Amino acid sequence: MTESYTACAGQAVLAAATGEPDFGGWLAHVLAAAAAELGCTDALTAGRAGSWEADLVQRLVKGTVGWDDEYLADHKTLATMAERGAEPEPAPHRGSAASRSSRPTRSS
């Protein structure tokens, strides 16, 4: 089963990397949508929490949905995407120039 979704994900990433003008924003939105379906951003990396890869994924997603998942619900679109057979309108990326003044800050 791993090979099946890895191949599909690889093809999707390759297509997006060549077709999306803001690939990083697209990737952040896709990961945020998956986290929203799972219920929290930590669920994305639960299997390898603490690894450097998990840290980078968490930083990307939490930069999009907020350090406390406060904007996570804005990204719950995967189920509706599949039903419509279309790409969703992504929620505003929290790290974009337009939203930097309201960008969530990490509380230590």
C-alpha positions as CSV (number, residue, x, y, z in Angstrom):
1,M,0.0,0.0,0.0
2,T,2.9,2.4,0.8
3,E,4.1,2.3,-2.8
4,S,0.7,3.1,-4.1
5,Y,0.2,6.4,-2.3
6,T,3.9,7.3,-2.5
7,A,3.7,7.0,-6.3
8,C,0.5,9.0,-6.5
9,A,1.9,11.7,-4.2
10,G,5.1,11.8,-6.2
11,Q,3.2,12.4,-9.4
12,A,1.0,15.0,-7.8
13,V,4.0,16.8,-6.4
14,L,5.8,16.7,-9.7
15,A,2.8,18.1,-11.5
16,A,2.4,20.8,-9.0
17,A,6.1,21.7,-9.0
18,T,5.9,22.3,-12.7
19,G,2.4,23.9,-12.8
20,E,1.9,25.9,-9.6
21,P,3.3,29.4,-9.6
22,D,3.5,29.2,-5.8
23,F,4.6,25.6,-5.2
24,G,5.5,26.2,-1.5
25,G,2.1,27.8,-0.8
26,W,0.3,24.9,-2.6
27,L,2.3,22.3,-0.6
28,A,1.5,24.2,2.6
29,H,-2.2,24.2,1.8
30,V,-2.3,20.5,0.9
31,L,-0.6,19.6,4.1
32,A,-2.8,21.9,6.1
33,A,-5.9,20.3,4.5
34,A,-4.6,16.9,5.4
35,A,-4.0,18.1,9.0
36,A,-7.5,19.5,9.1
37,E,-9.0,16.2,8.1
38,L,-6.9,14.5,10.8
39,G,-7.9,17.0,13.4
40,C,-4.6,18.6,14.2
41,T,-1.2,19.4,12.7
42,D,0.6,17.1,15.2
43,A,-1.2,14.1,13.6
44,L,0.8,14.6,10.4
45,T,4.1,13.7,12.1
46,A,3.0,11.6,15.1
47,G,4.9,8.6,13.8
48,R,8.2,10.5,13.8
49,A,7.7,13.3,16.3
50,G,11.0,15.0,17.1
51,S,12.8,14.1,13.9
52,W,14.2,16.9,11.8
53,E,11.8,16.0,9.0
54,A,8.8,16.3,11.3
55,D,10.1,19.6,12.6
56,L,10.2,21.0,9.1
57,V,6.7,19.7,8.3
58,Q,5.4,21.2,11.5
59,R,7.0,24.6,10.8
60,L,5.5,24.7,7.3
61,V,2.0,23.7,8.4
62,K,1.9,25.7,11.6
63,G,3.1,28.8,9.6
64,T,0.0,28.3,7.6
65,V,-2.6,27.3,10.2
66,G,-1.2,29.0,13.3
67,W,1.0,27.6,16.0
68,D,-2.0,26.6,18.0
69,D,-4.0,25.3,14.9
70,E,-6.3,28.4,15.2
71,Y,-6.8,28.5,11.4
72,L,-6.9,24.8,10.9
73,A,-10.6,24.6,10.2
74,D,-10.1,27.1,7.3
75,H,-8.3,24.3,5.4
76,K,-10.7,21.4,5.9
77,T,-11.3,20.9,2.2
78,L,-10.0,17.5,1.2
79,A,-13.4,15.8,1.4
80,T,-15.2,18.5,-0.5
81,M,-12.4,18.5,-3.2
82,A,-13.0,14.8,-3.9
83,E,-16.8,15.3,-4.0
84,R,-16.5,18.2,-6.5
85,G,-13.6,16.8,-8.4
86,A,-12.0,20.2,-8.4
87,E,-9.2,22.1,-6.8
88,P,-10.3,24.2,-3.8
89,E,-9.6,27.9,-3.4
90,P,-6.8,27.9,-0.9
91,A,-7.2,29.8,2.3
92,P,-4.8,32.7,2.6
93,H,-1.3,31.6,3.3
94,R,-0.4,33.0,6.7
95,G,3.2,33.7,5.6
96,S,2.3,35.7,2.5
97,A,3.2,39.4,2.2
98,A,-0.5,40.4,2.6
99,S,-0.8,38.5,5.9
100,R,2.6,39.1,7.6
101,S,1.2,41.7,9.9
102,S,-1.3,39.1,11.3
103,R,1.1,36.2,11.1
104,P,0.9,34.0,14.2
105,T,3.8,34.0,16.5
106,R,5.3,31.0,18.2
107,S,4.9,31.1,21.9
108,S,7.7,29.2,23.7
